[in-house]
Amino acid sequence: MEIFPTPDNPAPPGAIVSPVRTADDILLRAVRWVPAGVPLGTVAVFAGRSEFIEKYFEVIGELLARGFVVVAMDWRGQGLSDRDLRDSRKGHVDDFAFYERDLDALQQQVLQFLCPQPWFALGHSMGGAILLAQARAGRSPFARLVLSAPMIDVYRLRFPRLVRALAEGLDMVGLGTAFVPGGSRTGAQERAFEGNVLTSDAARFERTANSIKATPRLGLGDPTVGWLNAAFRLMDEFSDAEYPRRIFTPTLVFGAGEDRVVSLPALERFATRLKVGRLIVIPESRHEILMERDPIRAQFWAAFDAFIPGQHLSVAALEAEAEAKRALQSRRRWFWRRQAA
């Protein structure tokens, strides 16, 4: 395994490719970088659906400049990790629990032996959803999570129950490995920039498209019915009000004000219920905050730098802040009840 830089997307120097094998015998591509000087810790980068390590070269360089060891991984079924189906352009998985096996393999074979603690995770969209599920199960090895537009629910489905039922029905009758209705082998990143819902930055959009043109194996088409059904099952769990309250890993969540992929209202409801979490909405950003224009990305990095590795937002501090908010709300309710009387 190797990495594939392009003229407009150079790789940060010193990349160390560290393939890992999961418990169910899936070979994943993982790459590690070490900064100059004494590291502050390690940041593991987890991409969204259809993404790949090369797309995050710029982000990795920015993390290295901040003094972190950086590890990036291609999820099973995308990038240059093993893909489940003969048609490698189909983004498929039967259950999102399989992605947690990828996290376990990375921890056991790379993080545990090669990366200094504390460990932090930076996850986008699908990657953020997987990290939340792992944290909810009490198995997260990360001291803190930073999540960019995590996949809590889909943006404005007209008939959400019908769509969920259709995905489940098609999966049950054996069509789980087919593309979703209307899907194709051409991914969103390979289509025209005009009208895209990912980013308003044309140069960064084209940079990713050029990476796929140079190395077509990196590309991925639309998801399969099985992937969509698995995603809906996880998103239905997120809708439970108690779900975020059982996540005890300090978490910084970013929402994109112009998101047309993930539902911002659903994300806001979820994030405000986190016991040790905080939500920041970047108004003008589309879905891929880290692939956006420089002023938008600057807002992300300012908040990131205040949270990672930071100590003022400790678990105890965040819990105290949450308790103070609950007490304030209780006093307000008492005041208005007294006024009404």
SVG drawing of the C-alpha trace seen along z (x, -y; Angstrom):
<svg xmlns="http://www.w3.org/2000/svg" viewBox="-52 -38 64 51">
<polyline fill="none" stroke="black" stroke-width="0.4" points="0.0,0.0 1.1,-3.6 -0.3,-7.1 -0.9,-9.1 -0.2,-12.8 -0.8,-15.1 0.8,-18.4 -2.1,-20.4 -2.3,-18.1 1.2,-17.3 1.5,-14.8 3.0,-16.0 6.5,-14.7 7.4,-11.6 4.3,-9.5 4.6,-6.0 2.1,-3.5 0.9,-1.1 -1.6,1.4 -3.9,3.0 -6.0,6.2 -9.3,6.4 -10.7,9.3 -12.8,10.3 -9.8,10.3 -10.3,6.9 -7.1,5.1 -7.2,1.4 -4.9,-1.4 -3.6,-3.5 -0.9,-6.2 1.0,-7.8 3.0,-11.1 5.3,-12.3 5.8,-16.1 9.1,-17.8 9.8,-18.1 8.0,-16.5 4.4,-15.6 1.5,-17.0 -0.4,-13.7 -2.0,-12.0 -4.9,-13.0 -6.6,-10.2 -8.5,-11.4 -11.7,-9.6 -13.2,-10.6 -16.8,-10.5 -18.5,-8.2 -16.6,-7.8 -13.6,-9.8 -10.0,-8.8 -6.7,-9.7 -5.4,-11.9 -8.4,-14.2 -7.1,-15.2 -3.4,-15.9 -4.0,-19.7 -5.7,-18.9 -3.0,-16.5 -0.3,-19.1 -2.2,-21.6 -2.3,-19.1 1.4,-18.3 2.2,-22.0 0.3,-22.1 2.6,-19.4 0.5,-16.3 1.3,-12.8 -1.4,-12.2 -2.9,-8.9 -5.4,-8.6 -7.3,-5.6 -9.5,-4.5 -12.7,-2.8 -13.5,0.6 -15.2,0.3 -13.5,-2.9 -10.2,-4.5 -7.6,-1.8 -8.9,0.4 -10.5,3.7 -13.9,3.4 -16.7,5.8 -18.2,6.2 -17.0,7.1 -18.0,3.7 -15.6,1.6 -17.6,-1.5 -20.4,-0.5 -20.2,-1.9 -21.5,1.0 -21.6,2.3 -24.3,4.6 -24.1,3.0 -22.3,0.0 -21.0,2.2 -18.4,3.5 -16.8,0.0 -16.2,0.3 -14.0,3.3 -11.9,0.9 -11.5,-1.4 -10.5,1.6 -7.9,2.7 -6.4,-0.8 -6.2,-1.1 -4.6,2.3 -2.1,2.3 -1.2,-1.4 -2.3,-3.7 -1.4,-1.4 2.2,-0.8 3.2,-3.7 1.3,-6.8 1.8,-8.9 -1.1,-9.7 -3.4,-11.6 -5.3,-10.3 -7.8,-12.6 -10.2,-11.9 -11.3,-14.2 -14.2,-12.7 -16.3,-14.0 -19.9,-13.0 -20.1,-9.2 -16.8,-9.1 -18.3,-11.2 -21.3,-9.0 -19.1,-5.9 -17.1,-7.6 -20.3,-8.6 -21.5,-5.0 -18.3,-3.8 -18.3,-6.4 -21.9,-5.6 -20.9,-2.0 -18.3,-3.1 -15.4,-1.8 -13.8,-5.0 -10.1,-5.2 -10.0,-8.9 -9.6,-11.6 -11.7,-14.0 -13.7,-14.0 -14.0,-16.7 -16.8,-16.1 -17.5,-17.9 -21.1,-17.7 -21.6,-14.2 -24.3,-12.1 -27.1,-12.3 -29.9,-12.3 -30.4,-13.0 -31.3,-16.5 -35.0,-17.1 -36.3,-13.7 -39.8,-14.4 -41.2,-11.1 -38.7,-9.8 -40.7,-6.8 -41.5,-5.7 -37.9,-6.0 -36.7,-4.0 -39.3,-1.3 -38.3,-1.1 -34.6,-0.7 -35.4,2.0 -37.8,3.8 -35.4,3.8 -32.6,5.1 -34.8,7.9 -35.7,9.2 -32.0,9.5 -31.3,6.2 -28.9,4.9 -25.9,4.8 -27.7,2.9 -27.2,-0.9 -29.8,-3.0 -32.6,-3.9 -31.3,-6.4 -27.7,-5.8 -24.7,-5.4 -21.0,-4.5 -20.1,-8.2 -19.5,-9.8 -20.6,-13.4 -16.9,-14.5 -16.6,-13.6 -19.6,-15.6 -19.7,-19.3 -18.8,-21.9 -21.8,-24.0 -24.7,-22.9 -22.7,-20.7 -23.7,-20.4 -20.3,-19.6 -18.3,-22.9 -18.3,-26.4 -14.5,-26.3 -14.0,-25.5 -10.2,-24.9 -10.5,-22.4 -13.4,-20.6 -11.3,-20.3 -8.3,-19.2 -10.2,-16.1 -11.6,-15.5 -8.1,-15.6 -6.9,-13.0 -9.6,-10.6 -8.8,-11.2 -5.1,-10.5 -5.9,-7.4 -9.4,-6.1 -9.2,-3.3 -9.8,-6.0 -13.2,-6.9 -16.5,-5.6 -20.1,-5.8 -23.3,-6.1 -24.2,-3.9 -26.0,-0.6 -29.4,0.2 -27.7,2.2 -25.5,-0.7 -28.4,-3.1 -30.5,-0.7 -27.6,-0.3 -27.2,-4.1 -30.9,-4.5 -30.7,-2.0 -27.9,-4.0 -29.6,-7.3 -32.8,-6.0 -30.7,-5.3 -29.4,-8.8 -33.0,-10.1 -33.5,-8.7 -33.1,-11.6 -31.2,-9.4 -28.5,-8.4 -26.3,-11.5 -26.7,-11.7 -24.8,-8.4 -21.7,-9.7 -19.1,-10.7 -16.2,-11.6 -15.8,-15.4 -17.0,-16.3 -16.9,-19.4 -19.5,-19.2 -19.5,-21.5 -22.6,-22.1 -22.6,-23.5 -25.2,-26.3 -25.7,-25.6 -25.6,-21.7 -27.7,-19.9 -26.5,-16.4 -26.9,-16.2 -29.9,-17.6 -28.7,-20.6 -31.9,-20.7 -31.4,-17.0 -27.7,-17.7 -28.6,-20.6 -31.1,-18.6 -28.5,-15.8 -25.5,-18.0 -27.4,-20.1 -28.2,-16.9 -24.6,-15.9 -23.5,-15.9 -19.9,-16.8 -20.3,-18.4 -20.5,-21.7 -22.0,-22.7 -20.6,-25.4 -22.6,-26.2 -20.6,-27.8 -23.3,-29.8 -22.0,-29.9 -20.4,-26.5 -21.7,-23.6 -21.3,-20.0 -17.6,-19.6 -16.4,-22.3 -12.7,-21.3 -12.9,-21.6 -14.5,-25.0 -13.1,-28.5 -10.3,-29.8 -12.5,-32.2 -14.8,-29.3 -11.9,-26.9 -10.4,-29.6 -13.4,-29.4 -13.1,-25.7 -9.4,-25.8 -9.9,-28.6 -12.4,-26.4 -10.3,-23.3 -7.2,-25.0 -9.3,-26.0 -10.5,-22.4 -7.5,-20.3 -5.5,-19.5 -6.9,-22.2 -7.6,-21.5 -10.1,-24.2 -12.8,-22.1 -12.2,-19.1 -15.0,-16.6 -15.6,-18.1 -15.7,-21.6 -18.2,-20.6 -20.4,-18.7 -20.4,-21.7 -21.4,-24.0 -24.2,-21.7 -25.4,-21.6 -25.3,-25.4 -27.4,-25.6 -30.0,-23.1 -30.1,-25.2 -30.7,-28.4 -33.5,-26.8 -35.1,-25.6 -35.0,-29.1 -36.5,-30.6 -39.3,-28.0 -40.0,-28.9 -40.0,-32.6 -42.5,-32.3 -44.7,-30.0 -44.7,-32.6 -45.5,-35.3 -48.4,-33.3 -49.8,-32.8"/>
</svg>
